Amino acid sequence: MKYVCIALGFLCTFLGCLGVALPILPTVPFLLLASFFFAKGSDRFHSWFKSTKLYKNNLESFEQSRSMTLKTKLCILIPVSIMLLIAFFAMSNLPGRIVIIVLIMVKYYYFLFRIKTIQ
């Protein structure tokens, strides 16, 4: 299980790196997952990940104070909302559309009211 967590950590780190360059991929959620998987898999890899510039630029403030800049919030919310709206319009059944609407509402509630916005 340890090796699976480390492999998933590297996969999420790679996807997070892609998210820095591609606006359609959200960076922060993948980096949060990478941090989680490295913490579960290996102290050495977790320490290495926390020392990278990628972590310091995108996650350090969130992990320390559970807060994000408005820019970071928007970089997460906008691409994910676009993908969910595409799925909403592509889907024809009502229960699926309801699930997507609830997911969008929960996501915005969490980001706007549960995570502090810093300057």
MODELLER restraints for C-alpha pairs under 7 A, 6 or more apart:
rsr = mdl.restraints
at = mdl.atoms
rsr.add(forms.Gaussian(group=physical.xy_distance, feature=features.Distance(at['CA:2:A'], at['CA:41:A']), mean=4.54, stdev=0.5))
rsr.add(forms.Gaussian(group=physical.xy_distance, feature=features.Distance(at['CA:3:A'], at['CA:41:A']), mean=6.60, stdev=0.5))
rsr.add(forms.Gaussian(group=physical.xy_distance, feature=features.Distance(at['CA:5:A'], at['CA:37:A']), mean=4.91, stdev=0.5))
rsr.add(forms.Gaussian(group=physical.xy_distance, feature=features.Distance(at['CA:5:A'], at['CA:38:A']), mean=6.46, stdev=0.5))
rsr.add(forms.Gaussian(group=physical.xy_distance, feature=features.Distance(at['CA:5:A'], at['CA:40:A']), mean=6.46, stdev=0.5))
rsr.add(forms.Gaussian(group=physical.xy_distance, feature=features.Distance(at['CA:5:A'], at['CA:41:A']), mean=4.96, stdev=0.5))
rsr.add(forms.Gaussian(group=physical.xy_distance, feature=features.Distance(at['CA:6:A'], at['CA:37:A']), mean=6.22, stdev=0.5))
rsr.add(forms.Gaussian(group=physical.xy_distance, feature=features.Distance(at['CA:6:A'], at['CA:38:A']), mean=5.60, stdev=0.5))
rsr.add(forms.Gaussian(group=physical.xy_distance, feature=features.Distance(at['CA:6:A'], at['CA:41:A']), mean=5.21, stdev=0.5))
rsr.add(forms.Gaussian(group=physical.xy_distance, feature=features.Distance(at['CA:6:A'], at['CA:42:A']), mean=6.99, stdev=0.5))
rsr.add(forms.Gaussian(group=physical.xy_distance, feature=features.Distance(at['CA:8:A'], at['CA:37:A']), mean=6.40, stdev=0.5))
rsr.add(forms.Gaussian(group=physical.xy_distance, feature=features.Distance(at['CA:9:A'], at['CA:33:A']), mean=6.98, stdev=0.5))
rsr.add(forms.Gaussian(group=physical.xy_distance, feature=features.Distance(at['CA:9:A'], at['CA:34:A']), mean=4.13, stdev=0.5))
rsr.add(forms.Gaussian(group=physical.xy_distance, feature=features.Distance(at['CA:9:A'], at['CA:35:A']), mean=6.87, stdev=0.5))
rsr.add(forms.Gaussian(group=physical.xy_distance, feature=features.Distance(at['CA:9:A'], at['CA:37:A']), mean=4.91, stdev=0.5))
rsr.add(forms.Gaussian(group=physical.xy_distance, feature=features.Distance(at['CA:9:A'], at['CA:38:A']), mean=5.40, stdev=0.5))
rsr.add(forms.Gaussian(group=physical.xy_distance, feature=features.Distance(at['CA:10:A'], at['CA:34:A']), mean=6.73, stdev=0.5))
rsr.add(forms.Gaussian(group=physical.xy_distance, feature=features.Distance(at['CA:12:A'], at['CA:30:A']), mean=5.05, stdev=0.5))
rsr.add(forms.Gaussian(group=physical.xy_distance, feature=features.Distance(at['CA:12:A'], at['CA:31:A']), mean=6.27, stdev=0.5))
rsr.add(forms.Gaussian(group=physical.xy_distance, feature=features.Distance(at['CA:12:A'], at['CA:33:A']), mean=6.37, stdev=0.5))
rsr.add(forms.Gaussian(group=physical.xy_distance, feature=features.Distance(at['CA:12:A'], at['CA:34:A']), mean=5.02, stdev=0.5))
rsr.add(forms.Gaussian(group=physical.xy_distance, feature=features.Distance(at['CA:13:A'], at['CA:30:A']), mean=6.59, stdev=0.5))
rsr.add(forms.Gaussian(group=physical.xy_distance, feature=features.Distance(at['CA:13:A'], at['CA:31:A']), mean=5.81, stdev=0.5))
rsr.add(forms.Gaussian(group=physical.xy_distance, feature=features.Distance(at['CA:13:A'], at['CA:34:A']), mean=5.58, stdev=0.5))
rsr.add(forms.Gaussian(group=physical.xy_distance, feature=features.Distance(at['CA:15:A'], at['CA:30:A']), mean=6.36, stdev=0.5))
rsr.add(forms.Gaussian(group=physical.xy_distance, feature=features.Distance(at['CA:16:A'], at['CA:27:A']), mean=4.47, stdev=0.5))
rsr.add(forms.Gaussian(group=physical.xy_distance, feature=features.Distance(at['CA:16:A'], at['CA:28:A']), mean=6.83, stdev=0.5))
rsr.add(forms.Gaussian(group=physical.xy_distance, feature=features.Distance(at['CA:16:A'], at['CA:30:A']), mean=5.05, stdev=0.5))
rsr.add(forms.Gaussian(group=physical.xy_distance, feature=features.Distance(at['CA:16:A'], at['CA:31:A']), mean=5.51, stdev=0.5))
rsr.add(forms.Gaussian(group=physical.xy_distance, feature=features.Distance(at['CA:17:A'], at['CA:27:A']), mean=6.98, stdev=0.5))
rsr.add(forms.Gaussian(group=physical.xy_distance, feature=features.Distance(at['CA:19:A'], at['CA:25:A']), mean=4.49, stdev=0.5))
rsr.add(forms.Gaussian(group=physical.xy_distance, feature=features.Distance(at['CA:19:A'], at['CA:26:A']), mean=5.29, stdev=0.5))
rsr.add(forms.Gaussian(group=physical.xy_distance, feature=features.Distance(at['CA:19:A'], at['CA:27:A']), mean=4.49, stdev=0.5))
rsr.add(forms.Gaussian(group=physical.xy_distance, feature=features.Distance(at['CA:20:A'], at['CA:27:A']), mean=5.88, stdev=0.5))
rsr.add(forms.Gaussian(group=physical.xy_distance, feature=features.Distance(at['CA:23:A'], at['CA:79:A']), mean=6.98, stdev=0.5))
rsr.add(forms.Gaussian(group=physical.xy_distance, feature=features.Distance(at['CA:24:A'], at['CA:79:A']), mean=5.31, stdev=0.5))
rsr.add(forms.Gaussian(group=physical.xy_distance, feature=features.Distance(at['CA:25:A'], at['CA:79:A']), mean=6.83, stdev=0.5))
rsr.add(forms.Gaussian(group=physical.xy_distance, feature=features.Distance(at['CA:26:A'], at['CA:75:A']), mean=6.81, stdev=0.5))
rsr.add(forms.Gaussian(group=physical.xy_distance, feature=features.Distance(at['CA:26:A'], at['CA:76:A']), mean=5.37, stdev=0.5))
rsr.add(forms.Gaussian(group=physical.xy_distance, feature=features.Distance(at['CA:26:A'], at['CA:79:A']), mean=6.64, stdev=0.5))
rsr.add(forms.Gaussian(group=physical.xy_distance, feature=features.Distance(at['CA:28:A'], at['CA:58:A']), mean=6.44, stdev=0.5))
rsr.add(forms.Gaussian(group=physical.xy_distance, feature=features.Distance(at['CA:28:A'], at['CA:59:A']), mean=6.92, stdev=0.5))
rsr.add(forms.Gaussian(group=physical.xy_distance, feature=features.Distance(at['CA:28:A'], at['CA:76:A']), mean=6.99, stdev=0.5))
rsr.add(forms.Gaussian(group=physical.xy_distance, feature=features.Distance(at['CA:35:A'], at['CA:46:A']), mean=6.55, stdev=0.5))
rsr.add(forms.Gaussian(group=physical.xy_distance, feature=features.Distance(at['CA:38:A'], at['CA:45:A']), mean=5.82, stdev=0.5))
rsr.add(forms.Gaussian(group=physical.xy_distance, feature=features.Distance(at['CA:38:A'], at['CA:46:A']), mean=4.74, stdev=0.5))
rsr.add(forms.Gaussian(group=physical.xy_distance, feature=features.Distance(at['CA:39:A'], at['CA:46:A']), mean=5.25, stdev=0.5))
rsr.add(forms.Gaussian(group=physical.xy_distance, feature=features.Distance(at['CA:49:A'], at['CA:55:A']), mean=6.68, stdev=0.5))
rsr.add(forms.Gaussian(group=physical.xy_distance, feature=features.Distance(at['CA:61:A'], at['CA:67:A']), mean=6.45, stdev=0.5))
rsr.add(forms.Gaussian(group=physical.xy_distance, feature=features.Distance(at['CA:61:A'], at['CA:68:A']), mean=6.78, stdev=0.5))
rsr.add(forms.Gaussian(group=physical.xy_distance, feature=features.Distance(at['CA:62:A'], at['CA:68:A']), mean=5.71, stdev=0.5))
rsr.add(forms.Gaussian(group=physical.xy_distance, feature=features.Distance(at['CA:66:A'], at['CA:115:A']), mean=6.21, stdev=0.5))
rsr.add(forms.Gaussian(group=physical.xy_distance, feature=features.Distance(at['CA:66:A'], at['CA:116:A']), mean=6.83, stdev=0.5))
rsr.add(forms.Gaussian(group=physical.xy_distance, feature=features.Distance(at['CA:67:A'], at['CA:115:A']), mean=5.38, stdev=0.5))
rsr.add(forms.Gaussian(group=physical.xy_distance, feature=features.Distance(at['CA:67:A'], at['CA:116:A']), mean=4.54, stdev=0.5))
rsr.add(forms.Gaussian(group=physical.xy_distance, feature=features.Distance(at['CA:67:A'], at['CA:117:A']), mean=5.68, stdev=0.5))
rsr.add(forms.Gaussian(group=physical.xy_distance, feature=features.Distance(at['CA:67:A'], at['CA:118:A']), mean=6.37, stdev=0.5))
rsr.add(forms.Gaussian(group=physical.xy_distance, feature=features.Distance(at['CA:68:A'], at['CA:115:A']), mean=6.99, stdev=0.5))
rsr.add(forms.Gaussian(group=physical.xy_distance, feature=features.Distance(at['CA:68:A'], at['CA:116:A']), mean=6.40, stdev=0.5))
rsr.add(forms.Gaussian(group=physical.xy_distance, feature=features.Distance(at['CA:68:A'], at['CA:117:A']), mean=5.23, stdev=0.5))
rsr.add(forms.Gaussian(group=physical.xy_distance, feature=features.Distance(at['CA:68:A'], at['CA:118:A']), mean=5.79, stdev=0.5))
rsr.add(forms.Gaussian(group=physical.xy_distance, feature=features.Distance(at['CA:69:A'], at['CA:117:A']), mean=5.34, stdev=0.5))
rsr.add(forms.Gaussian(group=physical.xy_distance, feature=features.Distance(at['CA:69:A'], at['CA:118:A']), mean=4.91, stdev=0.5))
rsr.add(forms.Gaussian(group=physical.xy_distance, feature=features.Distance(at['CA:69:A'], at['CA:119:A']), mean=5.84, stdev=0.5))
rsr.add(forms.Gaussian(group=physical.xy_distance, feature=features.Distance(at['CA:70:A'], at['CA:117:A']), mean=6.01, stdev=0.5))
rsr.add(forms.Gaussian(group=physical.xy_distance, feature=features.Distance(at['CA:81:A'], at['CA:104:A']), mean=6.97, stdev=0.5))
rsr.add(forms.Gaussian(group=physical.xy_distance, feature=features.Distance(at['CA:84:A'], at['CA:100:A']), mean=6.68, stdev=0.5))
rsr.add(forms.Gaussian(group=physical.xy_distance, feature=features.Distance(at['CA:88:A'], at['CA:97:A']), mean=5.53, stdev=0.5))
rsr.add(forms.Gaussian(group=physical.xy_distance, feature=features.Distance(at['CA:88:A'], at['CA:100:A']), mean=6.45, stdev=0.5))
rsr.add(forms.Gaussian(group=physical.xy_distance, feature=features.Distance(at['CA:91:A'], at['CA:97:A']), mean=6.77, stdev=0.5))
